[in-house]
């Protein structure tokens, strides 16, 4: 698992988010509301999906009152029930693989916008399953070394004892990997131990990465990723470009 840290990407995203917190908070707010509806409870102790989205919200520095307001929204907003999860898969320049996860109340609008983002970057949307086999679905917890004063070996044992699959030490971070099923329990154990988390979510991790050297290819994939990030229906984007 180790050998290719994505922490630089996470920090880059956080910097972008600081300039546009409203947009990321809107997206996570939607996830919080849907997690309440789908999990059948506004109480995170009885709703593991909601617990995980709250952890994601906190990792993105969403204030507690904003989190609570979005959870309450699920009970009052009838539109929340109309949101559907959709996953798109496709190719960027030089065979790069891209997965897009959306949460939408208008599938036609979302499909059109996603297709447009791929097309503008000289890529194309493929059929379901065309690239997902190149990724592993894993729980991933990232701990910034600047935020953690403890011992690396002790952290590794805490994570493995809690049920983690793998632990990697990178230049500026520690990364903990779990199965999707064990993610919630491992994250909660570390949270209760006071471990600060720069990121905590179930994600899609590429098995291999594609290097892009042509400036036009780099500009094209960046265009696609920026357009997808700007789309309110798009919740998460995964790719195997070695940025």
N, C-alpha and C positions, 0 to 999 in steps of 0.2 A: 504493500500500500504506500510505503514511503517513497521518497525520491522525487516527488513533484508536488511541492506545496502550492496550494491555491490561496494561501493567506494573503499574498500580495494583492490578489484579485478582490478579496474580501475587504481589505483596507481601502482599495481603490473605490469599491462600491460605496463604502461608508463615507468617503470623502464626497462622492457624488451625491449621496443621500443627504449629507449635511447641507448641500446647496438646494436640495429639493425634498426636504423632509415631508412636506405635505403629500407628495405623490406616493412615497413609500408607506407613509402612515395610512393613506387611503386604501392601498392594496392590502396591507396587513389587517386593517379594520374590517375589510370585507371577509378576509379569512376567519377572523375572530367570530363575526356574526354567523357565518356559515357553519363553523365548528360547533357553535351553540345549537343551531338548528339540527345539524346532522347527528350530533352527540346526544341530543335530547336533554341537555342540562346546561344551565348557566353557571353551575358550580364546578370549578376545575377539579375538585377532589373526586367527582363522579364522572368526569369527562376527560379521558386521556388525550384525545385530539385537541381539545381546548387548552389543556396544560402545555402541550407542545407548541401551539401557536402563540401562547402567552410568552413562552421562552424565546421564541423567534422575535416577538415584539420587543422584549427587554434587550435582546442582543442588538437590536436596531435603535436602542435608546428611546423607545416610545414611553412617555410618562404614564404612571399608573392610572391617573384619572382619565387619560385618553383610552387606555385599555378597557377600563371599567365602562366608560361611555359606549364603546363599540360593542361590548358584550350585551349591555342593556338594549342596544339597538335591535338585536335579533328578535326580541320579544315584541317590538313595536313596528318593525318594518316588514310589511308583507312581501316586499320585493325580494327579500333575502331567500325566500323559498324557491324563487324562480331561477336562481343561479345554477349553472351546470358546469361540471368539470370537463374540460376538453384538452386532449394532448395532441400536439402536432409534431411531426418529425420531418426533417429535411436536410438538405446539403447546402453548405456555403462554399466558398472558393476552395479549389484544390481538394475536394472531397471531405472537407471538415463536416463533422456531424453536429446537428443542432436539434435540441428537444425544447419545445415550448409548452408550458403548462398554463392554461387559462381558466378563468372563472368568469362566466359570462351569462347575461340574461338575453343575449342576442347572438346566436351562433353564426348567422350569416354575416353580421358586421365583423365579428372576430375573425372568421375564416378569411374574409376579404382583406382585412388589415394585416394578418399574419402572412398571407400570400404576397401582398404588396411589399412587405419588409424583406422577404426572401428575394423577390424579383429585383428590387432596387439594389440589392447587394450582389447581383449576378448569381444567385442561388436558386433553389427550387424546393417546394414542399413535396415530400415523398409520401409513400403509403404507410399506414400504421405498422410499426415494427421494423421499418427500413434501417433505422440507426440505433434503436434502443438496446439492441443486443451488444452494442459496443460499450455499454455503460453497466455499472453495478449499482443497484439501489441500496444505499447504506445510510445509517444514521451517522452524522458527522458532528463532532463537537470540537471547536477550535479555541484554544486558550493562548492569548497573547502573552509572551514571556515578560513583556514590560508590566503586565498587570498581575503577574503571579510570582510570589516570592518564595514559594515552597520548593521542595526537592523533586527533581524529575522522576527518580525511581519510586518515590513515595506516591506521586501522582499516577504513575503507570500502574502500581499495585492497586491503588484505589479504584482506578477505572476497570482493570481486569477483574477484580473482586466483585465489582458491581455488575459484571456481565458483558463488558466490552470485548470485541473480537480482536482488536489490534490497536497499537499505540505507536505513534511516530513522533520523533523529535526533529523539527526542522530548524532552520537558522533563527527564525524569530517567533516560532510558535510550537505548541504541542498539538497534535491532532489525534483524536480518539474516534475509532470507528466501531459501529455496532450493526447488528442486523436491524432492519426496520422494526421488527417486533420488540426488540430489547431496548430500542433507543429511549423511549419514555422513562423506563425504570433507571437506566444508567444516568440520563440527564438529571433526573430528580435526585438521585443519590449524590451526585457531584454538586448540585445546587444547594442541597441541605448541608453539605460540607463547606459551603462558602467559596467554592471555586468560581472565579470570574470567567465568563464565557464571551468570546468575541463573536461566535456564531454557534448555533445549535439548531439543527434541523435534519430531517430526512432528505437526502439529496441524491443526485445521479452522478456517480464518479466515473470518468472515462477510464477504460482499460489501457488505452494508449493515447498519445497526444500527437497532433499534427502541427508541424512547424510551417509557418508562412514566411517566406523571404521576399516575395514580390510586393512592392509597395501598393500596387493596385489591388492585389488580393487582400492585403491588410486593411486598406481603406474600405473595400467592399464589405468585409465581414464586420468591421466596426460600424458601418452604416446600418447593416441588418440588426445588429445587437442594440444599437442606440434606438432604432425605430421600435423594436420590441419592448425595450425598457420604458419607452414613452407611452406605450399603449396601456390604458387603464385596465383592460381586460386580461392582460398578461401578468401572471403572478410570479412565475419563475422561468428562467432560461438556462439551459445546460448546454455546454459545447465542449469539444475536445481540441480547441485551438490553444496551443502553448503560447499564451500571451507573453 
